[in-house]
Amino acid sequence: MQEEKKMKVKKGWLAVQVGLEDDQFQEGDSTTQRFVIPISYLYHPLFKHLLDKAYEVYGYHTDGPLKLPCSVDDFVHLRWRIEKESSHHQHNHNHHHPLHHALYFHSC
């Protein structure tokens, strides 16, 4: 029952599995990590690029959480960039200074 609670994600959020292993996402694999992100990320250009890459690597039909072919460190940085931009837009409505959307990470 506790495992079942761990797998549930609140409405408006999405579970993703991040890692680079080819035979990836095995239980206890330290090179992958589960993140729960707001669904608003799905509409961000940086995240859309990562979704396109995930489609190229895994296709549309996978079991379990959405798999993202990116190192955990690069994903954490990508998440930080999205949050920083989101925070900037909320605090500064009159001045629009978007972050560079052509940003590519080493592994993403």
N, C-alpha and C positions, 0 to 999 in steps of 0.2 A: 504494500500500500504506500510506503514512503517513496519507493521508486516511481510510482504513478504520480505522486504529487510533484516530484522533481521534474517530470516531463511536461507538466501543464504550463502553458504560457498565457498570461493575461491578455484580454481582448485589446487589440491595437498594437500588439508586439509580435515579434517573429523570432523563432529560434534558428540560428545558423551554426554550422560546424565549419570552422576555419582551420586549414592546414594544407600542407603540400605533399604528403605521402601519396605514392601511386596506389598502394594497396591500403588506402587510408581509412581513417575513422574506425579503427578497431578499438574495442573497449580497453581503456587504460593506456592508449597511445598518447605519449606525452608531446608529440609534435602537432596535435590537433587540440582545439579548444572550442567549447560551446559558448556562444554568446546569445543574449536575448536583446534584440534591437527594436526600436520603434518602427512601425511599418512605413512611416514617412521617409525613411532612408531609401525605400524602393524607388522614389521619385527623384532622388538626387543624382546629378550627372556622374559624379565619381563612383557612386554605388552602382549605377546602371552599367558603367564600363565593367565593373567586377561581375555583374550578373551576366553580361554578354560572354565574358571569359568562362564563367561557370557553365553556361550552355554549351560552349565549344568543347569543354572538357568532359562534362557529365551528361549533357542532353537535358531534356525536360523531365524525364521519368526517373526519379531516384527515391529510395526508401529513407524515411527518417527526416531529420532537419535538412534545410537547404544547405548544400555543400558549396563552399567558396574556396577556389584554388589560390590561396594567398597565405603568406606566412602570418603567424599570429602577430608579430611585431608590426608588420605593414598594415594589417587590419586595424590594430589599435591606433596607429597613426591616421589611417583613413577615417576612422570613427571620430577621432579628435578634430580632424579638419572639418568634417560635416557639422559637428557640434559647435565648433568655433564660428563657422559661417552662419549657422542657425542663430546663435547667440548674437552675432554682429547684426543680423537683420532685425532682430527683435529690439535691440537697443539703439539702432541708428536707422530710422525709417527714411530720413531725408537724404542721406548720403549712401550711394550704392557702390561698394567696392568689392565686387565678387572675387573670390579666390580663383586662382587659375584652374579652370576645369580640365585642362589637358594634362593634369598631373598624372604621372604614371609611377607606380611603385616598382621596386626591383622585382618583387615576386608576384605582384597583382596584375 
